[in-house]
């Protein structure tokens, strides 16, 4: 596995969809939307390649994944230290984004590329999830089952119990079925912009290892490929119409010339 802050370096079909989705999601993120204490985003391709993006506070990373980092609000966030934590956990090449602060807590972002989403659990900091990626006559079946949290000790943290965590899937093709439920009333959730599904949980529930089962079925054809075919068909149709108009004008001109 390797880390990338730009496009996924994989020949798998649909890789461009993930790269575009990452850029689109970053550009369109709303400051009025939910702010998560821990967020895993998975950008999936129809070929099974994926990019995992983790945005987390250091205390949450310690509490949920047992990361060997200093969770103190006064400590310095060393990107090299964070990278080493992921390297020793089974991710051989890691790059870490510029840290930031929110509500007195330190946050950091990590991005991980893999040619096969099922191998993400080989990195122990992501090993609380098991990943299923299967093809059948109905399309693609993806499932991510979330197991127990690590139960790390972050020390005294200024959490008030309202903190949320999220797991987001950015999917490359038309969604046929999903099991997203709203956190507030457990009613069926909706597909968000750009084919995004979000499973939310309170930080309290995640620390208590309340399970999450993310189950999705989708078509096997990338939305990007479909869009390209639609665009190409529209372009061909426009050219045919234009050529027909030109031919009719020329034919009318020839007839007018014969009548002179």
Residue, then its C-alpha position, 0 to 999 in steps of 0.5 A: x500500500x502507498x499514500x497519495x495526496x493526488x490521484x491514485x496510481x493504479x491502472x484499475x478501471x475507474x481510477x480516474x473517478x476516485x481522483x475526481x471524487x477526492x478533488x470534488x469532495x475537497x472543493x465542495x466541503x461545507x463549513x456548515x456540515x458536521x464536524x467529525x472527531x474521526x472520519x474515514x473516507x473510502x474512495x472506491x473504483x469499479x476495479x476494487x482499487x481504493x484510497x482511504x482518507x482518515x481525518x482524525x484528532x490525535x486523542x481519537x486516534x489514540x482512543x479508537x486505534x491505540x496509536x502510540x502518540x502523545x494526545x496532550x493538547x500542548x504536545x507538538x504534532x510531528x508529521x514524521x512521528x505520525x507517519x512512523x506509527x502507520x509504517x510500523x502498523x503495516x503501511x509501508x509508505x505513508x505521507x501525512x498532511x499538515x496538522x491543524x487544531x480545532x476546539x483545542x485538539x490537534x487533528x491530522x489527515x492521512x491518505x492511503x492508496x491500495x490496488x485492492x480494497x480488501x488489503x486495507x486491513x493489513x494495516x493494523x490501524x485500519x484492521x478494525x474493518x473487514x472488507x468484501x468486494x465481489x462481482x456477480x451478475x447483478x453488479x458489485x457487492x461491497x461490504x465493510x464490517x467494523x469491529x471493536x475499537x482499540x480501547x486506547x487511553x487518551x488521558x483527559x480530553x475536553x470531549x463533551x459527549x456530542x462528538x461524532x465519527x463517520x465512515x464515508x463511501x465515495x462510490x464509482x457507479x450507480x447505487x442499487x442498494x445500501x443500508x445507511x440509516x440516519x443517526x437521529x431517528x434510525x430512518x433510511x439515509x440518502x445518497x449524498x452528492x457525488x454518490x456518497x454514503x455516510x454512516x455516522x456514530x457517536x464517539x461514545x458508541x464507537x469507543x464502546x465498540x458498537x458495530x457498524x455494517x456498511x452494505x452496498x450493491x452497485x452497478x459494475x459500470x463506472x459513472x464516468x464511463x457512462x458520462x463519456x458515452x453519453x457525451x460522445x453520443x450527444x456529440x455525434x448526434x450534433x455533428x450529424x444534425x449539423x452535417x444534415x443542415x449543411x447538406x440541405x443548404x448546399x442542395x437548395x443552393x444547387x437547385x436555385x442555381x439550376x433555376x436561374 
